[in-house]
Amino acid sequence: MSSLEQTLSIIKPDAVERNLDGEIKSFYEKNNLKIIKSKKVKISKEEASEFYKVHQTKPFYGELCNYLSSGPIVVMILEGENAVSNNRQLMGATDPKKAEDGTLRKMYGLSIDKNSVHGSDSVENAKIEINFFFK
């Protein structure tokens, strides 16, 4: 059963720095994910800590927060059939070296930390993450 969903997508600082936002946006649209809202923002370390608080017990938490707040990011609400799982497939594995060919992280990711994109991992988290940036 398919359903229309929304998910949050973030184009991370490494990709924004390399001016990849246009390419990444058109990649989503070619793959049936409609961009409902999009904005470029710069978040503080505190905001990044709040956003990633689900990961606060993990060893990479501090670096993750430093990185997300290190430069401008583009946050988007994507909408489409099964948007959450579709987006995760399009992004590919967290580690670009392990990501499948044709996925965003394989094409643009630099490392496991600088993997160019973030996407919500569940419908529940998508709602929380969308609210975080688009209150």
Residue, then its C-alpha position, 0 to 999 in steps of 0.5 A: m500500500s502506498s501513501l502520500e508522505q512528507t519527509l525532511s531533507i537537508i542538503k548538508p554544508d559540504a554539498v551547499e559549499r560545492n553548489l550542489d543544491g540545484e543538482i540535488k533538488s532536480f534529482y529529487e524531482k526526477n525521482n518523483l519527490k516534490i519539493i513543497k518548501s525549501k530554504k537556506v539556513k545557518i543553524s547554531k551549534e545549539e540548534a544542531s544539538e537539539f535537532y540531532k538529540v536522538h543521537q546524543t548518546k552516540p560517539f559521533y554526536g558532537e562532530l555531527c552537531n559541529y558539522l551541521s552548524s559549520g555552514p549554510i544548509v538547505v532544508m526541504i520538505l519533500e512530498g511523494e508516495n512513500a516519501v520517507s523510504n524513497n528518500r532514504q533509498l535515493m540518498g544511499a548508505t550513510d558511508p558514501k563508499k558503501a552507497e549504491d551507484g546512482t545514489l546521492r551519497k555515492m555521487y556527492g558524499l565525501s566521507i561518512d561525516k560529510n555525506s551531503v544529505h540527511g533524510s528523516d528515518s521514519v514518518e514520525n521523525a519526519k513530522i518532528e524534523i519538519n516542525f523543527f525547521f518549518k514551524 
